Amino acid sequence: MSAALMPYEEALAKYEPVLGVETHIELGTASKMFCGCPTTFGAPPNTQVCPVCLGLPGSLPVANKAAIEGIIKIGLALNCTIVEWCRFARKNYFYPDMPKNFQISQYDEPLCVDGHLDVEVDGETYRIGIERVHMEEDTGKSLHVGGATGRIHGADYSLVDYNRAGIPLVEIVTKPITGTGDKAPLVARAYATELRELVRALGVSDVRMEEGSMRCDINVSLAPRGSAEWGTRTETKNVNSLRSVERAVRHEIERQAAVLESGGTVVQETRHFHEDTGTTTSGRSKEEAQDYRYFPEPDLVPIAPSREWVEELRASLPELPAARRRRVQAEWGLTDLELRDVVNAGALDLIEDTVKAGCAPAPARKWWMNELSRRAAEQGVELSDLPITPRQVARIQALIDEGSLNDKLARQVFEGVLAGEGDPDQVVAARGLKIVSDEGELSAIVDQVIADNAEVAEKVRSGKVAAAGALVGAVMKATRGQADAARARELILEKLGAS
Ligand SMILES: [Zn+2]
C-alpha cells in the first residue's frame, strides 16, 4: 500500500523541513582497514579474506595508516578540527554479513569534528555544518537467491560474501540543516554532489554511488511553520544516487506532512528508498533499535595524530572543487550562470582537459556545451561517456585554427570520431574533408557556377549584389561545404565586375 502524500507546495506552506545527512564513503586504499587483504571491487566471493577480517579467535587488527591519512584529508577539506587523541570503539550487534559480531567504529571520540561545507543552489549559498567525521570498517554483503525482489523475503537461500568486510569506511555526519524551505531536496542533493566532488578531488575514494562506495542516509523531520520545536525524524537508508537523494527528501516531506495533517504522528524509524517508485517504506522502528553496547576497542591503540603530521597533510591537499571553480571562472571569463551550466553538464573536467591539450577556452566550451552536449542528449548518455577525448576535441579546433576546416566540416569530423572512424586526422583523410583553398580549383568551380546560373549572374552584373548569395550557396554545394565562402564571394563579384 502506498502512503498518502500531501502535494509538495502545500506541505511546504505548512511545514519547515529539517534535514540531516549521514554519508558513508569507502576509501580506495590498496588493503583493508585492519588487515592486509586486498580491496579490489568485483573479485570472486570470499577470495579477499583472512583471519582478521573474518574475526577468527586470536587474530589482532592493526590500523591502516593510508586510511587514517585519507580521513584526516577529508576532515581538513571539510574545515574540521582534527582531534589530538581519540579511540576506536566496538559497536556490538549481530548481522550475518558481519563476521565478528561487532563492527570497529568510533563512538563518542570521532577523529574530525565541527566543520562545514558550502553548497550553492539557484545562486544562493548554504553552509552545511559538519558534526563529525569518523573512521570505521565496512561489513560484508548478503545475496538473497531465488526471490523476485532480491530481498530476503521470498528468497530460497542466502549467500554471504566477506570481501567487503573490513574495507575502510568514513562516515560524515552533518549538523541539522535548517532554513532551506522548499529548496530542501535540492540542498540535500547539492551537498551530496559537492561532497562527492570534494572526496574525488582528494583522490581518497572513487566515490561511485552506483557501486556503493558512497551511500547516503537521509534524515528528514517537519516542524509546523513558526514553531521552534522540530518534529520526529525518519532516516532513509542507503540512498544510492544523487537523484535519489533529492527524491527521498521530497517524498518524506510529502509523506510526513500527510501523516501530520491527518492527526497522526511520525514514527521514528529507518526507512528504505525504492528507486523504481521514488517512495520510501518502513524499515525498523526505534523501539526495536538495539543497544550497541559501545566500548573502547581493546585491541587497537588510540589514534593520536601529531600536529606536524596534520599540517603536512593540510599542505598536501590538492586544489578543492570550490577554489577550482572560482579559478576556472576567472580564467575562462564565465558568468555565474555559464559556470553553473558547465558544472551541471558535467563538462568542467572535459573542458579543462581540452584547454590543457592546447585549445582556447571559448571554443573548448562551445564544442562540449553545444555540439557534444546535444549528441550526448540524443544518445541518452553522460557527456563523459561519449567516445571522444578532450585531446581529440582540441585537435579538431587546431585544424579549424590553421584554416583546414571550418565549423561545418568540423561537425562532420565530430560525427566521424564519435562513429568510431578514428582520430580527427584519420576522419579528415578518410572522408576527404578539407577546405578548398587552392585558388585555381576554386576559380574553376566559380566559373562553372556562373555558367550554370546565367540568370542570377546577370542580375549581379547589373548591380544587384545581394543576388550573389545564391551563387556562393551554389559554390558551397558544389564543394560539399569545403570552400572558403568569403573567398568564393570575392571571386564571384570580381568575375562579374561587381566588386
Ligand atoms: Zn583480511
Residues whose N, C-alpha, C, O or C-beta is under 5 A from the ligand:
A	BS01	ZN	C35 G36 C37 Q48 V49 C50 V52 C53
